[in-house]
Amino acid sequence: MPSGFGQLTRLRQLAFFAVGCDGDDAGISELKNLDMSKAEEKLATDIAHEHGVLSALEPPSQIEILKIQGYRGPCLPIWLMEHNDSAYFDAKTLKQCSPCQFLYLTVLTLQQLPNLTHMRELLKFPTLKFLHLWKMANLEELWTTTSGFEIRQEDSRAQNCFPVLYKLYVLDCPKFTTVKPYFPPSLEELCLDETNGQLLSPAVAITPIASLPQSIGHLTSLTSLKIGGMNNLKLLTDEIQQLISLEFLCLEYCEALTVLPECIGNLPALRRLYIHHCSALQCLPQSIQSSTSLQSLVILECPALASRYKQAVGLGPDWQLISHIPRVDIS
């Protein structure tokens, strides 16, 4: 970059940043005087050099929105990780790095990182509200504690990475199976689309503090749950009954899903139930007829359900089970 470039303080948009040959020249920290609250980093370099380049492009600590797209390295950059004892970096690299803190980051998007398999030993993001993982072909797991281990009373190192996270979107990550050691308890909106169905199977049991069994059912603040594109998902865990704040449940393109748990009709806050293209689903739970909170039921492209519940002459033998719902749309 030209001499004196680092003295710019009022630049609002930077479409191109010339990366130098070594880490000292590559660092975007040269723009330390720039008031930069948003950054989008796209990489198109040799895969052998991408990790070093991205590690040198550490954004300012006051950044609020960060998107990383097209990065092909095997692990996240050092400035996103709790690296005191990390096995991912050599001692020389760690010595050169000061601890990172992103105290204002509210939105983090990772998109098209094909070689990333694990998100572990992350920093604590005290203000992060929205985490979006999109098109991560080989991502298998996300750890929600800083040390990559369970939080135990005898281990003061581990902290919750996302203490105020309320929205988690995992989209088009076909190998994604695990959130460890548990989903962030602050979650209010969870969207899982085209991920591995094992994440929501009844066999999944995730252990938090004091080794109490926990899974998705312990998200008592969750108001919206969207599940889509899980062709291996055959049934939902009964722990959904613990989602006492859930207002919206959306099931889309879960073609192996055969049954819904009876507890769905007993969810005290459920107002909207949306079912789309779940062709193997034969019936709704009987408890749906006693639901007093449900205001809207939408069923689209589910032939078995349509023939059973649609209001029409000679059709819908079980229409009376859902006739009390104010808005019903079946097509």
C-alpha positions as CSV (number, residue, x, y, z in Angstrom):
1,M,0.0,0.0,0.0
2,P,1.2,3.6,-0.5
3,S,3.3,5.4,2.1
4,G,1.1,7.0,4.8
5,F,-1.9,4.8,4.1
6,G,-2.1,3.9,7.8
7,Q,-2.8,7.5,8.7
8,L,-6.2,7.5,7.1
9,T,-8.8,7.9,9.9
10,R,-12.1,8.7,8.0
11,L,-12.1,6.0,5.4
12,R,-15.6,4.3,5.5
13,Q,-15.1,1.6,2.9
14,L,-12.0,-0.3,1.8
15,A,-12.6,-2.6,-1.2
16,F,-9.1,-3.8,-1.6
17,F,-6.1,-4.2,0.7
18,A,-2.7,-5.1,-0.7
19,V,-1.3,-8.0,1.3
20,G,2.5,-7.9,1.8
21,C,4.9,-10.7,1.6
22,D,5.5,-11.1,5.3
23,G,3.3,-10.8,8.4
24,D,4.5,-7.3,9.3
25,D,3.4,-5.9,6.0
26,A,0.2,-7.8,5.7
27,G,-1.4,-6.7,8.9
28,I,-4.5,-4.6,8.6
29,S,-3.6,-3.3,12.0
30,E,-1.6,-0.7,10.1
31,L,-5.0,1.0,9.9
32,K,-5.1,1.3,13.7
33,N,-6.4,4.9,13.6
34,L,-9.3,4.0,11.3
35,D,-12.7,3.8,12.9
36,M,-13.8,0.4,11.4
37,S,-16.8,-1.3,12.8
38,K,-17.5,-3.7,10.0
39,A,-15.1,-6.0,8.0
40,E,-15.5,-8.7,5.3
41,E,-12.4,-10.7,4.5
42,K,-12.3,-12.8,1.4
43,L,-9.2,-14.7,0.5
44,A,-8.0,-15.9,-2.9
45,T,-4.4,-16.9,-2.3
46,D,-2.5,-20.1,-2.3
47,I,-3.9,-22.5,0.3
48,A,-0.4,-23.0,1.8
49,H,-0.2,-19.2,2.7
50,E,-3.9,-18.5,3.6
51,H,-3.6,-19.3,7.3
52,G,-0.6,-17.0,7.8
53,V,-2.2,-14.2,5.7
54,L,-5.5,-14.3,7.6
55,S,-3.8,-14.4,10.9
56,A,-2.0,-11.2,9.9
57,L,-5.3,-9.5,8.9
58,E,-6.4,-9.1,12.5
59,P,-9.3,-6.7,12.6
60,P,-9.5,-3.9,15.3
61,S,-10.8,-4.9,18.7
62,Q,-13.7,-2.5,18.4
63,I,-15.2,-4.2,15.4
64,E,-18.9,-5.0,15.6
65,I,-19.6,-7.1,12.5
66,L,-17.2,-9.6,10.9
67,K,-17.5,-11.9,7.9
68,I,-14.9,-14.4,6.7
69,Q,-15.6,-16.0,3.4
70,G,-13.7,-18.4,1.1
71,Y,-10.8,-19.1,3.6
72,R,-9.4,-22.5,2.9
73,G,-7.1,-23.0,5.9
74,P,-7.6,-26.0,8.2
75,C,-8.2,-23.9,11.4
76,L,-9.4,-20.5,12.3
77,P,-7.0,-17.5,12.5
78,I,-5.1,-17.1,15.8
79,W,-7.0,-13.9,16.7
80,L,-10.3,-15.9,17.0
81,M,-8.9,-18.5,19.3
82,E,-8.0,-18.9,22.9
83,H,-4.4,-19.8,22.2
84,N,-2.6,-20.0,25.5
85,D,-2.3,-23.8,25.3
86,S,-3.4,-24.3,21.8
87,A,-2.0,-27.2,19.8
88,Y,-2.7,-25.4,16.5
89,F,0.1,-22.9,16.7
90,D,3.8,-23.2,17.4
91,A,5.6,-21.5,20.3
92,K,7.1,-18.7,18.1
93,T,3.7,-17.8,16.7
94,L,2.1,-17.6,20.1
95,K,4.9,-15.5,21.5
96,Q,4.4,-12.9,18.8
97,C,0.7,-12.6,19.5
98,S,-1.0,-10.7,22.3
99,P,-4.3,-11.9,23.6
100,C,-7.2,-10.8,21.4
101,Q,-10.4,-9.3,22.7
102,F,-13.5,-8.5,20.7
103,L,-15.6,-6.7,23.2
104,Y,-18.0,-5.1,20.7
105,L,-18.5,-7.9,18.1
106,T,-22.2,-8.7,17.7
107,V,-22.3,-10.5,14.4
108,L,-19.9,-13.2,13.2
109,T,-20.4,-14.9,9.8
110,L,-18.2,-17.8,8.5
111,Q,-19.0,-18.8,4.9
112,Q,-17.4,-21.3,2.6
113,L,-14.5,-22.5,4.7
114,P,-14.2,-25.9,3.1
115,N,-11.3,-27.3,5.1
116,L,-12.4,-26.3,8.6
117,T,-13.6,-29.4,10.5
118,H,-13.7,-28.2,14.1
119,M,-14.4,-24.9,15.9
120,R,-12.7,-25.4,19.2
121,E,-10.7,-23.3,21.7
122,L,-12.5,-20.1,20.6
123,L,-12.2,-16.8,22.3
124,K,-14.9,-15.5,24.7
125,F,-17.2,-13.2,22.7
126,P,-19.0,-11.3,25.5
127,T,-21.4,-9.3,23.2
128,L,-21.9,-11.7,20.2
129,K,-25.6,-12.1,19.4
130,F,-25.6,-13.7,16.0
131,L,-23.4,-16.6,14.8
132,H,-23.9,-17.7,11.2
133,L,-22.2,-20.8,9.8
134,W,-22.9,-21.2,6.1
135,K,-21.7,-23.7,3.4
136,M,-19.0,-25.3,5.6
137,A,-18.6,-28.6,3.7
138,N,-16.5,-30.4,6.3
139,L,-17.4,-28.7,9.6
140,E,-18.3,-31.4,12.2
141,E,-18.5,-29.7,15.6
142,L,-18.8,-26.4,17.4
143,W,-17.4,-26.1,21.0
144,T,-19.1,-23.4,23.1
145,T,-16.4,-23.2,25.8
146,T,-13.1,-21.4,25.5
147,S,-10.9,-24.4,26.5
148,G,-12.7,-26.9,24.3
149,F,-13.8,-28.8,27.4
150,E,-16.8,-29.0,29.6
151,I,-17.2,-26.3,32.3
152,R,-16.6,-27.9,35.6
153,Q,-16.3,-26.3,39.1
154,E,-12.7,-27.6,39.5
155,D,-11.6,-26.1,36.1
156,S,-11.7,-22.3,36.2
157,R,-10.2,-22.0,32.7
158,A,-13.3,-22.9,30.7
159,Q,-15.7,-20.2,30.0
160,N,-18.8,-19.9,27.9
161,C,-17.7,-18.5,24.5
162,F,-21.2,-17.0,23.8
163,P,-22.8,-15.8,27.0
164,V,-25.4,-13.6,25.3
165,L,-25.8,-15.4,21.9
166,Y,-29.5,-15.4,20.9
167,K,-29.4,-16.4,17.3
168,L,-27.5,-19.4,15.8
169,Y,-27.8,-20.3,12.1
170,V,-26.1,-23.4,10.7
171,L,-26.9,-23.7,7.0
172,D,-25.7,-26.1,4.4
173,C,-23.1,-27.8,6.7
174,P,-23.8,-31.5,5.8
175,K,-21.3,-33.0,8.2
176,F,-22.2,-30.9,11.2
177,T,-23.3,-33.2,14.0
178,T,-22.3,-31.8,17.4
179,V,-22.5,-28.7,19.6
180,K,-20.3,-29.3,22.6
181,P,-20.6,-29.4,25.5
182,Y,-24.1,-27.8,25.1
183,F,-26.0,-25.2,23.2
184,P,-25.6,-21.7,24.6
185,P,-28.5,-21.3,27.1
186,S,-29.2,-17.8,26.0
187,L,-30.4,-18.9,22.5
188,E,-33.7,-17.5,21.4
189,E,-33.5,-18.5,17.7
190,L,-32.0,-21.7,16.3
191,C,-32.0,-22.5,12.6
192,L,-30.5,-25.9,11.3
193,D,-30.8,-26.3,7.6
194,E,-29.1,-29.1,5.6
195,T,-27.0,-30.3,8.5
196,N,-26.7,-33.9,9.8
197,G,-29.9,-35.1,11.5
198,Q,-27.9,-36.7,14.3
199,L,-27.8,-33.3,16.0
200,L,-31.4,-33.5,17.0
201,S,-31.8,-37.3,17.4
202,P,-33.0,-38.6,20.8
203,A,-29.6,-40.3,21.2
204,V,-27.9,-37.0,21.5
205,A,-27.0,-36.1,25.1
206,I,-24.8,-33.2,25.8
207,T,-23.3,-32.7,29.3
208,P,-22.9,-29.2,30.9
209,I,-22.1,-28.2,34.4
210,A,-22.2,-30.9,37.0
211,S,-22.6,-33.6,34.3
212,L,-26.3,-33.1,34.1
213,P,-27.7,-34.5,30.8
214,Q,-28.6,-31.6,28.5
215,S,-29.5,-31.2,24.8
216,I,-31.7,-28.9,22.8
217,G,-34.5,-29.3,25.3
218,H,-32.8,-27.2,27.9
219,L,-33.0,-24.0,25.8
220,T,-35.7,-22.5,27.9
221,S,-35.3,-19.1,26.2
222,L,-35.7,-20.4,22.7
223,T,-38.6,-18.8,20.9
224,S,-38.0,-20.0,17.3
225,L,-36.7,-23.3,16.0
226,K,-36.3,-24.0,12.3
227,I,-35.2,-27.4,11.1
228,G,-34.7,-28.1,7.4
229,G,-33.0,-30.3,4.9
230,M,-32.3,-33.1,7.3
231,N,-33.0,-36.2,5.3
232,N,-31.7,-38.5,8.0
233,L,-33.9,-37.2,10.7
234,K,-36.6,-39.7,11.6
235,L,-38.0,-38.4,14.8
236,L,-37.5,-35.6,17.3
237,T,-36.4,-36.0,20.9
238,D,-39.1,-35.8,23.6
239,E,-36.9,-33.1,25.3
240,I,-38.6,-30.6,23.0
241,Q,-41.3,-30.5,25.7
242,Q,-38.8,-28.4,27.8
243,L,-38.9,-25.6,25.3
244,I,-41.3,-23.6,27.4
245,S,-40.8,-20.4,25.5
246,L,-41.0,-21.8,21.9
247,E,-43.5,-19.8,19.8
248,F,-42.6,-20.9,16.3
249,L,-41.6,-24.4,15.1
250,C,-40.7,-24.9,11.4
251,L,-40.0,-28.3,9.8
252,E,-39.0,-28.3,6.2
253,Y,-37.7,-31.0,3.8
254,C,-37.2,-33.6,6.5
255,E,-38.3,-36.5,4.2
256,A,-37.4,-39.3,6.6
257,L,-39.4,-37.7,9.5
258,T,-42.1,-40.2,10.4
259,V,-43.6,-39.0,13.7
260,L,-43.8,-36.0,15.9
261,P,-43.6,-36.3,19.7
262,E,-46.9,-36.0,21.6
263,C,-45.4,-33.2,23.7
264,I,-45.6,-30.7,20.8
265,G,-49.3,-30.1,21.5
266,N,-48.5,-29.3,25.1
267,L,-45.9,-26.6,24.5
268,P,-47.4,-23.7,26.4
269,A,-46.1,-20.8,24.2
270,L,-46.3,-22.5,20.7
271,R,-48.3,-20.2,18.4
272,R,-47.2,-21.2,14.9
273,L,-46.5,-24.7,13.5
274,Y,-45.2,-24.8,9.9
275,I,-44.6,-28.2,8.2
276,H,-43.4,-28.3,4.6
277,H,-42.4,-31.2,2.4
278,C,-42.2,-33.8,5.1
279,S,-43.6,-36.6,2.9
280,A,-43.1,-39.5,5.4
281,L,-45.0,-37.8,8.2
282,Q,-48.3,-39.6,8.6
283,C,-50.1,-37.8,11.3
284,L,-50.0,-35.0,13.9
285,P,-49.7,-35.8,17.6
286,Q,-53.1,-36.3,19.3
287,S,-52.2,-33.6,21.8
288,I,-52.6,-31.0,19.1
289,Q,-56.4,-31.0,19.7
290,S,-55.9,-29.8,23.3
291,S,-53.5,-27.0,22.4
292,T,-54.8,-23.6,23.5
293,S,-51.9,-21.5,22.4
294,L,-51.6,-22.6,18.7
295,Q,-52.9,-19.9,16.4
296,S,-51.6,-21.0,13.0
297,L,-51.0,-24.4,11.4
298,V,-49.5,-24.5,7.9
299,I,-49.0,-27.8,6.1
300,L,-47.6,-27.8,2.6
301,E,-46.6,-30.6,0.2
302,C,-47.3,-33.3,2.8
303,P,-49.7,-35.7,1.0
304,A,-50.4,-38.0,4.0
305,L,-51.2,-35.1,6.3
306,A,-53.3,-33.3,3.7
307,S,-55.5,-36.3,3.1
308,R,-56.0,-36.8,6.8
309,Y,-56.6,-33.2,8.0
310,K,-57.8,-31.2,5.1
311,Q,-61.3,-29.7,5.4
312,A,-63.3,-30.9,2.4
313,V,-66.2,-33.0,1.6
314,G,-65.2,-36.7,1.9
315,L,-61.7,-35.8,3.0
316,G,-60.0,-35.1,6.3
317,P,-61.3,-37.7,8.7
318,D,-59.3,-36.0,11.5
319,W,-60.2,-32.4,10.7
320,Q,-62.0,-32.1,14.0
321,L,-58.6,-32.5,15.8
322,I,-57.4,-29.2,14.4
323,S,-60.6,-27.3,13.7
324,H,-60.2,-25.2,16.8
325,I,-57.0,-23.6,15.5
326,P,-57.8,-20.0,14.2
327,R,-55.7,-20.3,11.0
328,V,-55.2,-23.5,9.1
329,D,-53.6,-23.7,5.7
330,I,-53.2,-27.2,4.1
331,S,-52.2,-27.5,0.5
